[in-house]
Amino acid sequence: MTNHASASYFPASMRKLLIREIGVALILTLIGSVLLPLVLPTFRLKFLGRFLALAIAALGIDLIWGYTGLLSLGHGIFFALGGYALAMHLKLQLPEGELPSFMVNYGVAKLPWFWQPFHSFSFTMVALFFIPAIVAAVLGYLVFRNRIRGVYFSILTQACLLVFFFFFKGPIELFNGTNGLKTDKDTLFGVLASSNTAQWVFYELSILCLLASYVLCRWLTSGRFGRLLLAIRDDENRMRFSGYNPTGFKVLVFSVSGALAGIGGALYSVQTGIITPSAMEVPFSIEW
């Protein structure tokens, strides 16, 4: 019975295709993680790492737009949240009691309460994808439960993007305004974030995260859940008439997409050495 159910969920042709894709992905991963670092200079490797980080976010965009038909113009929110989460942790790698230099320059006497948890590396690793996922889930629930879709959904995500942009740009004593948070002079586990060693680690992490993100997206879109996403894209009303409520599926896939954007944003910020509110500008989200 179990074997029959498994076979109906993944037909033989699909299983062969998945095995082939996994094999190709593993070969590309080995080439990228082992061979390329031997032949490319550090500058080129860092440049490639940025594209890999953007590719992680692009997978999330494909998940909600390509499969679900939801055109989000505000994914820069989740990208920047991930970047800021990791950058905040790096800015706090200071002797106990000291504040980031930009806070001192703006007369801040005490570290803001929402900065406090980012002292913890473990909290930061969870926050850089969990916070974007939660924000996406809340935003998605408020929008999808009211059956807002199409161009109206796109406009709403763009409006939310502007709200977050001005929030991070406005209070300069909290996030350093338009200057953003620079990470190239900060340390992680005692290693300078801009050093060749650290950048090589970030590059390798980008490859692994991209592979894991691809496997996750492929798994989500291969079975029944993937077919439901396509049904939402092609004819949501017909799906409702068939007895399915698309709200939960749309919220889940939007949340996963936001988490992937957050991971991409975190890796991108440490490989560029800075994260600014410009990541939440409208053109940046559209260019994806």
Secondary structure, DSSP 8 states (H G I E B T S, - for coil): -HHHHHHHHS-HHHHHHHHHHHHHHHHHHHIIIIIHHHHS-HHHHHHHHHHHHHHHHHHHHIIIIIIT----S-THHHHHHHHHHHHHHHHT-SSTT---HHHHHTT--S--GGGGGGG-HHHHHHHHHHHHHHHHHHHHHHHHTTT--THHHHHHHHHHHHHHHHHHHS-HHHH-GGG-EE-TT-EETTEETTSHHHHHHHHHHHHHHHHHHHHHHHHHHHSHHHHHHHHHHHHHHHHHHTT--HHHHHHHHHHHHHHHHHHHHHHHHHHHTEE-GGGGSHHHHHH-
